[in-house]
Amino acid sequence: MQPYFLPYIGYFQLIAAVDQFVLYDNIKYTKKGWINRNRMLLNGTDVIFSLPLKNGSDSLDICNRELDPDFKRDKFLNRFKGAYQSAPYFKNTFPLIEEIIYKEDTNLFGLLHYSIIELCAHLNIQTEIMISSDIHIDHALKNLEKILALCEALGSKTYINAIGGKDLYAKDIFSLKGIELKFLNPLPFEYPQYCNSFVPWLSIVDALMFNSVATVKNHILLNYNLI
């Protein structure tokens, strides 16, 4: 999977569902995805937050993108504080977000990798997280061919993708390689967000602000279907 910034709970369900989770570092950065941005709750509605990036070529891989040197980390954290300081688990969650944002790493992939590792530790998810460029394959491969090469290099018998991949990948192609393809379909996880109507599929930060770690972990482990 691509690394995402403080991703939604389904991303962590995918991590917890597997033995090895491979993070892409050497694929092209895409502007319109969720690599350096996500959504939070502010005044009852969802708003985008993002890591500002230094100007760079659109052809650069994720591992070659850098944070904007003028990134105001305090200002970024103050948005979260203003949005969630009255949430029941703010004191449990905000120090983790501070630790991630104050990480002294200006490389986009470096910060994303660190954030995912730290969030998994906070949630006691013990899946082995690997970096794609560390795996010995032909890294000029793209898309499906690259996934198959990674699976073969790791001796995978099963490959689990997010539900969005159902329109991209066919089970029979994986079967020809002796690999079972499954898709993880996250089920709704609704919880009180102050007194507002529930806004679903926000960053994992939102779930952790309004629920105990034990509640979030239970949802991660149990509240999905594999199809």
C-alpha positions as CSV (number, residue, x, y, z in Angstrom):
1,M,0.0,0.0,0.0
2,Q,0.9,3.6,-0.4
3,P,1.8,5.3,2.9
4,Y,-1.0,7.7,4.0
5,F,-0.9,10.5,6.6
6,L,-2.8,9.6,9.8
7,P,-5.1,7.4,7.7
8,Y,-8.6,6.2,8.5
9,I,-9.3,3.2,10.6
10,G,-9.7,0.8,7.7
11,Y,-6.0,1.3,6.9
12,F,-5.1,-0.1,10.3
13,Q,-7.6,-3.0,9.9
14,L,-5.6,-3.9,6.7
15,I,-2.3,-3.8,8.6
16,A,-3.7,-5.9,11.5
17,A,-5.2,-8.5,9.2
18,V,-1.8,-9.5,7.6
19,D,1.5,-11.0,8.7
20,Q,3.6,-8.6,6.6
21,F,2.5,-5.1,5.4
22,V,4.6,-3.6,2.6
23,L,4.7,0.2,2.4
24,Y,5.6,1.7,-1.0
25,D,8.4,4.3,-0.8
26,N,9.5,4.0,-4.5
27,I,6.4,4.8,-6.4
28,K,5.3,8.1,-7.8
29,Y,3.7,10.7,-5.4
30,T,0.2,11.6,-6.4
31,K,-1.3,14.9,-5.6
32,K,-5.0,13.9,-5.4
33,G,-4.6,11.0,-3.0
34,W,-4.2,10.8,0.7
35,I,-0.4,10.5,0.9
36,N,0.1,13.7,2.7
37,R,-3.4,14.7,3.8
38,N,-6.5,13.5,5.6
39,R,-9.7,14.6,7.2
40,M,-10.5,15.7,10.7
41,L,-13.7,17.0,12.5
42,L,-14.0,20.7,13.1
43,N,-17.2,22.4,14.3
44,G,-19.3,19.4,13.3
45,T,-18.0,19.0,9.8
46,D,-15.0,17.4,8.0
47,V,-12.1,19.5,7.0
48,I,-8.8,18.6,5.2
49,F,-5.5,18.8,7.0
50,S,-2.2,18.2,5.2
51,L,1.6,18.2,5.3
52,P,2.9,21.0,3.1
53,L,5.5,19.9,0.6
54,K,8.5,21.5,-0.9
55,N,8.1,22.2,-4.6
56,G,9.3,19.3,-6.7
57,S,8.8,17.5,-10.0
58,D,5.6,15.6,-10.4
59,S,7.7,12.6,-11.5
60,L,9.4,12.2,-8.1
61,D,8.8,9.1,-6.0
62,I,7.3,9.5,-2.5
63,C,10.7,8.9,-0.9
64,N,12.2,11.9,-2.8
65,R,9.6,14.4,-1.7
66,E,10.5,16.8,1.2
67,L,8.4,18.8,3.6
68,D,8.1,22.5,3.0
69,P,10.9,24.1,5.1
70,D,8.4,26.7,6.3
71,F,6.1,24.0,7.7
72,K,4.7,25.5,11.0
73,R,4.4,22.4,13.2
74,D,3.0,24.4,16.1
75,K,0.3,25.9,14.0
76,F,-0.6,22.5,12.6
77,L,-0.9,21.0,16.1
78,N,-3.0,24.0,17.3
79,R,-5.6,23.0,14.7
80,F,-5.9,19.6,16.3
81,K,-6.0,21.1,19.8
82,G,-8.7,23.5,18.8
83,A,-10.8,20.8,17.2
84,Y,-10.4,18.1,19.9
85,Q,-9.4,19.5,23.2
86,S,-12.8,18.8,24.6
87,A,-12.9,15.2,23.4
88,P,-12.9,12.6,26.1
89,Y,-9.6,11.0,25.1
90,F,-7.7,14.1,24.0
91,K,-5.1,13.8,26.8
92,N,-4.4,10.2,25.7
93,T,-4.1,11.0,22.0
94,F,-2.7,14.5,21.6
95,P,0.8,13.6,22.9
96,L,1.1,10.9,20.3
97,I,0.2,13.4,17.5
98,E,2.8,15.8,19.0
99,E,5.4,13.2,18.9
100,I,4.8,12.4,15.3
101,I,4.6,16.0,14.1
102,Y,7.7,17.1,16.0
103,K,9.7,14.2,14.5
104,E,12.9,15.7,13.1
105,D,12.6,14.4,9.6
106,T,12.0,16.6,6.6
107,N,11.5,13.6,4.2
108,L,7.9,12.9,3.4
109,F,8.2,9.1,3.4
110,G,10.3,9.2,6.6
111,L,7.6,11.0,8.5
112,L,4.8,8.9,7.1
113,H,6.7,5.6,7.9
114,Y,7.4,6.9,11.4
115,S,3.8,7.9,12.0
116,I,2.4,4.5,10.9
117,I,4.9,2.7,13.1
118,E,4.0,4.9,16.1
119,L,0.3,4.6,15.6
120,C,0.6,0.8,15.3
121,A,2.6,0.7,18.6
122,H,-0.1,2.8,20.3
123,L,-2.7,0.4,19.1
124,N,-0.6,-2.7,19.9
125,I,-0.6,-3.9,16.3
126,Q,2.4,-6.1,15.9
127,T,2.4,-6.7,12.2
128,E,5.8,-6.6,10.5
129,I,5.9,-3.4,8.4
130,M,8.3,-3.5,5.5
131,I,9.5,-1.0,3.0
132,S,9.1,-1.9,-0.7
133,S,12.6,-0.7,-1.8
134,D,14.2,-3.1,0.7
135,I,12.7,-6.1,-1.1
136,H,14.7,-7.6,-3.9
137,I,12.6,-7.3,-7.0
138,D,12.7,-5.4,-10.3
139,H,11.5,-2.0,-9.0
140,A,10.9,-0.8,-12.6
141,L,7.8,-2.9,-12.5
142,K,4.5,-1.1,-12.2
143,N,1.0,-1.7,-10.7
144,L,-0.1,-5.3,-10.8
145,E,3.2,-6.7,-11.9
146,K,5.0,-5.0,-9.0
147,I,2.4,-6.4,-6.5
148,L,2.9,-9.9,-7.9
149,A,6.7,-9.6,-7.7
150,L,6.5,-8.4,-4.1
151,C,4.2,-11.3,-3.2
152,E,6.5,-13.8,-4.9
153,A,9.6,-12.4,-3.3
154,L,8.0,-12.7,0.2
155,G,6.6,-16.2,-0.5
156,S,3.1,-14.9,0.0
157,K,0.2,-17.4,-0.1
158,T,-2.5,-14.7,0.4
159,Y,-2.6,-11.0,-0.6
160,I,-5.1,-8.8,1.0
161,N,-6.0,-5.4,-0.6
162,A,-8.3,-2.6,0.4
163,I,-11.9,-2.9,-0.9
164,G,-11.2,-0.3,-3.5
165,G,-8.8,-2.7,-5.3
166,K,-11.8,-4.9,-6.2
167,D,-12.2,-3.0,-9.5
168,L,-8.5,-3.2,-10.2
169,Y,-7.3,-6.8,-9.5
170,A,-8.8,-10.1,-10.6
171,K,-8.5,-13.2,-8.3
172,D,-7.8,-15.5,-11.2
173,I,-4.6,-13.7,-12.1
174,F,-3.3,-14.1,-8.6
175,S,-4.4,-17.8,-8.6
176,L,-2.2,-18.5,-11.5
177,K,0.7,-17.5,-9.3
178,G,-0.5,-19.6,-6.4
179,I,-1.7,-16.6,-4.4
180,E,-5.2,-16.1,-2.9
181,L,-6.5,-12.6,-3.4
182,K,-8.8,-11.1,-0.8
183,F,-10.3,-7.7,-0.2
184,L,-10.9,-6.1,3.2
185,N,-14.2,-4.4,3.5
186,P,-14.4,-2.2,6.7
187,L,-17.7,-2.1,8.5
188,P,-19.1,1.2,9.9
189,F,-17.8,2.3,13.3
190,E,-20.1,5.0,14.6
191,Y,-19.4,6.8,17.9
192,P,-20.4,10.0,19.6
193,Q,-18.6,13.1,18.2
194,Y,-19.6,15.8,20.7
195,C,-23.4,16.4,20.0
196,N,-23.1,16.5,16.3
197,S,-24.3,14.1,13.6
198,F,-21.7,11.5,13.0
199,V,-19.1,12.1,10.3
200,P,-17.7,8.8,9.1
201,W,-14.3,7.7,7.8
202,L,-12.2,10.5,9.3
203,S,-8.5,10.1,10.3
204,I,-7.7,7.5,13.0
205,V,-7.0,10.5,15.2
206,D,-10.7,11.2,15.3
207,A,-11.5,7.6,16.5
208,L,-8.8,7.8,19.1
209,M,-10.0,11.2,20.4
210,F,-13.5,9.9,21.1
211,N,-12.8,6.2,22.1
212,S,-10.4,4.3,24.3
213,V,-7.5,2.5,22.7
214,A,-9.2,-0.8,23.7
215,T,-12.4,0.1,21.8
216,V,-10.6,1.2,18.7
217,K,-8.4,-1.9,18.8
218,N,-11.5,-4.1,19.1
219,H,-13.0,-2.5,16.1
220,I,-9.8,-2.9,14.1
221,L,-9.6,-6.6,14.8
222,L,-13.3,-7.5,14.4
223,N,-15.3,-5.1,12.4
224,Y,-14.6,-5.9,8.8
225,N,-15.3,-8.6,6.2
226,L,-12.8,-10.4,4.0
227,I,-14.3,-11.1,0.6
